[in-house]
Amino acid sequence: MSRLTQIVLTIACIALGLLLASQYRAQQSRSTAVSLAASGADQVAIISDLVENNASLRREIDALRRELASYQGAGEKSSLEAMVEELNRMRIVNGLLEVSGPGVEVQISGGLSALDLQDLINEMRNAGAEAVALNNRR
């Protein structure tokens, strides 16, 4: 190889190296911009969830305050009777007492994961179901 060919190849390799380095840096900056935009969207979702959870906790606090006021202001009922009623309500929720009354029957065909089944039961409870039976077991 002649001296001139070596110089031309060296310059071409240096130019190619500079172009590759420039492209790599440009790609990195785009990747960072995309991740920042995604993290901004994630932050919005997190903030939305926190606001929703905060509102739910405030509702729960209000319900507990009303329950406390009902225990404190139970004029005709003794606090023991109120506690017995609460105990019976908890026994119903935990499936220790039988219940009767109107209800719904849900039939599911096809595959269902354990997580989906748990979500379904939780949604029923959130909708006000006092008792839930699965395959005739509470």
ChimeraX attribute file (.defattr): number of C-alpha atoms within 10 A of each C-alpha:
attribute: neighborCount
match mode: 1-to-1
recipient: residues
	/A:1	5
	/A:2	6
	/A:3	7
	/A:4	9
	/A:5	10
	/A:6	11
	/A:7	11
	/A:8	11
	/A:9	11
	/A:10	12
	/A:11	12
	/A:12	12
	/A:13	12
	/A:14	12
	/A:15	12
	/A:16	12
	/A:17	12
	/A:18	12
	/A:19	12
	/A:20	12
	/A:21	12
	/A:22	12
	/A:23	11
	/A:24	12
	/A:25	12
	/A:26	12
	/A:27	12
	/A:28	12
	/A:29	11
	/A:30	12
	/A:31	12
	/A:32	12
	/A:33	12
	/A:34	12
	/A:35	12
	/A:36	12
	/A:37	12
	/A:38	12
	/A:39	12
	/A:40	12
	/A:41	12
	/A:42	12
	/A:43	12
	/A:44	12
	/A:45	12
	/A:46	12
	/A:47	12
	/A:48	12
	/A:49	12
	/A:50	12
	/A:51	12
	/A:52	12
	/A:53	12
	/A:54	12
	/A:55	12
	/A:56	12
	/A:57	12
	/A:58	12
	/A:59	12
	/A:60	12
	/A:61	12
	/A:62	12
	/A:63	12
	/A:64	12
	/A:65	12
	/A:66	12
	/A:67	12
	/A:68	12
	/A:69	11
	/A:70	13
	/A:71	17
	/A:72	11
	/A:73	12
	/A:74	13
	/A:75	9
	/A:76	7
	/A:77	10
	/A:78	12
	/A:79	15
	/A:80	10
	/A:81	13
	/A:82	14
	/A:83	12
	/A:84	11
	/A:85	12
	/A:86	12
	/A:87	12
	/A:88	14
	/A:89	15
	/A:90	14
	/A:91	13
	/A:92	17
	/A:93	18
	/A:94	13
	/A:95	16
	/A:96	12
	/A:97	13
	/A:98	10
	/A:99	11
	/A:100	6
	/A:101	4
	/A:102	5
	/A:103	10
	/A:104	8
	/A:105	8
	/A:106	7
	/A:107	5
	/A:108	8
	/A:109	6
	/A:110	4
	/A:111	7
	/A:112	9
	/A:113	8
	/A:114	9
	/A:115	9
	/A:116	11
	/A:117	13
	/A:118	11
	/A:119	12
	/A:120	12
	/A:121	17
	/A:122	14
	/A:123	12
	/A:124	15
	/A:125	14
	/A:126	10
	/A:127	9
	/A:128	9
	/A:129	14
	/A:130	16
	/A:131	18
	/A:132	20
	/A:133	10
	/A:134	10
	/A:135	6
	/A:136	6
	/A:137	7
	/A:138	14
